[in-house]
Amino acid sequence: MKRLFLMALFLGFTSAISFAQDKKAEKEAAAKAQFEKAVAAIEAKDFVIIVDTYETSTGTIETNTDVAKFISYEQGFVFLQGMVVGANPHKLTVSDYNQVLDKKGNIRIEMQCKGSLVSAKVEIFMKKGGNYADVIISPTKGDASRFSGEVILRAESKYFKRPGVI
């Protein structure tokens, strides 16, 4: 009876370990697929990053739920919209685009953008293994904006673009 109990306990323990390993492998595969999809969107220069969290002027981190605060790259232009990103919707022309893949597989993008009211340097950093990116927008006049969000193909995103782009 004792042996039967120990055998059942051992089988339960080993199955729990194998189940945990399967879950970990599934998570890693899903993260890899998200990363590859985000990289494809970046390569196509047709992506959106909706603000998920952002840094306020006081340095605190806030969560965003508004889909009208985003940065998008489409057809050679960068669109900035929302108080976190830029007060009014701005359409900026990209004059210099530099994309670097480091040794660890992380992606860093630096863009020089110029519009009618705003000129800025946009930096996007995405770690390997997911589609979450950190963004820094440094305008020539004013304070830098820092926020994070998921890199999503523009056609699959549910962002809200307001009319009247400047």
SVG drawing of the C-alpha trace seen along z (x, -y; Angstrom):
<svg xmlns="http://www.w3.org/2000/svg" viewBox="-11 -75 38 77">
<polyline fill="none" stroke="black" stroke-width="0.4" points="0.0,0.0 2.9,-2.3 4.6,-1.6 1.4,-2.3 1.0,-5.6 4.7,-6.6 4.4,-5.5 1.3,-7.6 3.0,-10.6 6.1,-10.2 4.0,-10.0 2.0,-13.1 5.1,-15.0 6.8,-14.1 3.7,-14.9 3.4,-18.3 7.0,-19.1 6.5,-18.1 3.3,-20.1 5.1,-23.2 7.9,-22.7 5.2,-22.5 3.6,-25.7 7.0,-27.4 7.7,-26.2 4.3,-27.4 4.9,-30.9 8.3,-31.1 6.9,-30.0 4.1,-32.6 6.6,-35.4 8.9,-34.4 5.9,-34.6 4.9,-38.0 8.5,-39.2 8.8,-38.0 5.4,-39.6 6.6,-42.9 9.9,-42.7 8.0,-42.1 5.8,-45.2 8.9,-47.3 10.7,-46.0 7.6,-46.9 7.6,-50.3 3.9,-49.9 3.3,-49.7 1.5,-51.3 2.6,-51.6 -0.4,-52.5 0.7,-54.0 0.3,-51.4 2.3,-53.2 3.9,-56.6 6.1,-58.8 4.5,-62.0 6.3,-65.3 6.7,-64.6 8.4,-61.2 5.7,-58.9 4.5,-56.0 0.9,-56.1 -1.3,-53.6 -3.1,-54.6 -6.4,-53.1 -7.1,-55.6 -6.5,-54.1 -6.2,-57.7 -2.7,-58.1 -0.2,-56.4 2.7,-56.7 2.5,-55.1 4.7,-54.7 2.9,-54.6 3.8,-55.3 7.0,-57.2 5.4,-59.4 5.3,-59.2 2.0,-60.2 2.0,-61.3 -1.2,-61.7 -2.3,-62.3 -1.1,-64.4 1.5,-61.9 3.0,-61.8 2.2,-65.3 -0.7,-67.5 -2.2,-67.8 -2.1,-65.0 1.2,-65.6 2.3,-64.2 6.1,-64.1 8.4,-63.3 11.2,-60.9 14.5,-62.3 16.9,-59.8 16.0,-56.2 18.5,-53.9 17.6,-50.4 20.1,-48.3 20.0,-44.7 22.4,-44.1 24.2,-40.9 21.3,-39.8 18.7,-40.2 17.2,-43.5 16.1,-46.1 16.9,-49.8 15.4,-52.3 16.4,-56.0 14.5,-58.4 14.9,-62.1 11.4,-63.5 10.3,-66.9 6.8,-68.4 5.2,-71.8 5.2,-72.4 7.4,-69.7 10.9,-68.4 12.0,-65.4 14.2,-62.5 12.3,-59.3 13.9,-56.3 12.3,-52.9 13.8,-50.0 12.3,-46.5 13.8,-43.6 14.0,-40.1 11.3,-37.8 8.2,-39.9 6.5,-42.8 6.7,-45.4 8.8,-48.5 10.0,-51.5 9.8,-54.9 11.5,-58.2 10.5,-61.3 12.9,-64.1 11.6,-67.3 14.0,-70.1 11.9,-72.4 10.3,-71.1 10.6,-68.1 11.1,-64.5 8.2,-62.0 8.8,-58.5 6.2,-55.7 5.9,-52.0 3.5,-49.8 3.1,-46.9 4.4,-47.1 1.5,-46.0 1.0,-45.8 -1.1,-48.9 -3.8,-46.8 -4.3,-44.7 -4.3,-47.6 -7.4,-49.2 -6.1,-52.8 -8.2,-55.9 -6.7,-58.5 -8.3,-61.9 -8.9,-64.1 -7.1,-67.4 -3.5,-66.2 -1.0,-69.1"/>
</svg>
